[in-house]
Amino acid sequence: MRVARRVAWVTGAASGIGAATARRLAADGASVACLDVDEAGLESVVAEIGRHAGTALAITLDVADAAATREAAGRIERDLGAVEVVVAAAGIVHAQADVADLDHDVWQRVLTVNLTGVFLTVQAAIPQLRRHGRGVVIAISSTGGLRGSAGYAAYVSSKHGVVGLVRCLANELAADGVRVNAVCPGSVDTPMLDRQAAERGLDRDVASQAWARAHLIERLVTADEVASAVAWLAGDSAQMITGLALPVDGGSLARPPE
Ligand SMILES: NC(=O)c1ccc[n+]([C@@H]2O[C@H](COP(=O)([O-])OP(=O)(O)OC[C@H]3O[C@@H](n4cnc5c(N)ncnc54)[C@H](O)[C@@H]3O)[C@@H](O)[C@H]2O)c1
């Protein structure tokens, strides 16, 4: 038994890791609420889940919108039942810029979506998780949540923040039977990497090869591989795992310094 018959709430579900996770949890038998700002992308993921006889509900929202998130919590409970699995995958990255040149508004928006968005999602879900007396929260951080890099201070700070938030939530919710973990992917083959390559004026294939070489296993991570880690953390096999920041990075964090 993995997540069969449970209700799952997945943000960032219109694309990449969130979409792969929504598809995977639905295939495992969960009813999946799919949330994203991208309405068209969301409709296509929900339709695909439906074609495979899964159950999914599309909710278009900005994870930085506290009122919309609270409203979504009510709708999920009404339409699917109380949530037991929360996956916070919505996230954005910014154009490369050192802190000296980083625009304050960009800093603010990245922190608001990537960190406050996770906070608002989990906060809205907590009453339903507590009602069950069991549940799982998984936030998608990054290897950038575990080490520094030049040019991405807002993103890296937000992802370190997600790891800190997860560790605090693990403390606060353990007595309620709720486990809270982060997944920290390396470079994952999703549209986010298309945008990063384009923003730097790099050919996507050349950029992908360079990103892949940062992994000990020299290829990009797939979104499905991240979804597998999420599905494992969500399932009963991981019952004693909480407060963990789990790298899914082809060993990049284990690399010796160059
Ligand atoms: N792709 C990578 O290499 C990589 C590596 C480590 C971590 N991550 C993290 O994984 C998560 C998913 O990224 P991805 O690679 O699948 O990217 P993606 O761009 O394919 O998907 C991100 C999704 O989040 C949605 N989103 C963005 N802002 C939102 C908002 N304010 N409200 C609601 N939805 C919003 C987008 O519409 C999109 O559907 C992100 O948190 C990202 O930081 C990605």
The ligand as a Gaussian input file, in Angstrom:
#p B3LYP/6-31G(d) Opt

LIG

0 1
 N       14.341000      21.605000     -12.554000
 C       15.334000      21.573000     -11.683000
 O       16.509000      21.373000     -12.061000
 C       15.063000      21.710000     -10.202000
 C       16.109000      21.394000      -9.325000
 C       15.890000      21.505000      -7.944000
 C       14.669000      21.940000      -7.480000
 N       13.680000      22.257000      -8.356000
 C       12.420000      22.721000      -7.780000
 O       11.391000      21.848000      -8.168000
 C       10.145000      22.554000      -8.175000
 C        9.449000      22.281000      -9.495000
 O       10.263000      22.822000     -10.533000
 P       10.249000      22.257000     -12.026000
 O       11.633000      21.998000     -12.414000
 O        9.232000      21.194000     -12.150000
 O        9.824000      23.599000     -12.790000
 P        8.601000      23.922000     -13.765000
 O        8.815000      25.338000     -14.148000
 O        8.497000      22.878000     -14.806000
 O        7.321000      23.797000     -12.814000
 C        7.055000      24.724000     -11.805000
 C        5.556000      24.903000     -11.707000
 O        5.292000      25.812000     -10.625000
 C        4.273000      26.680000     -11.064000
 N        4.332000      27.937000     -10.325000
 C        5.295000      28.888000     -10.378000
 N        4.975000      29.898000      -9.581000
 C        3.767000      29.612000      -9.031000
 C        2.913000      30.280000      -8.126000
 N        3.221000      31.497000      -7.651000
 N        1.765000      29.687000      -7.748000
 C        1.430000      28.470000      -8.253000
 N        2.192000      27.793000      -9.115000
 C        3.353000      28.351000      -9.497000
 C        4.558000      26.906000     -12.548000
 O        3.431000      27.421000     -13.238000
 C        4.956000      25.511000     -12.982000
 O        3.833000      24.768000     -13.410000
 C       10.492000      24.014000      -7.948000
 O       10.250000      24.340000      -6.595000
 C       11.960000      24.091000      -8.262000
 O       12.604000      25.131000      -7.587000
 C       13.832000      22.138000      -9.704000

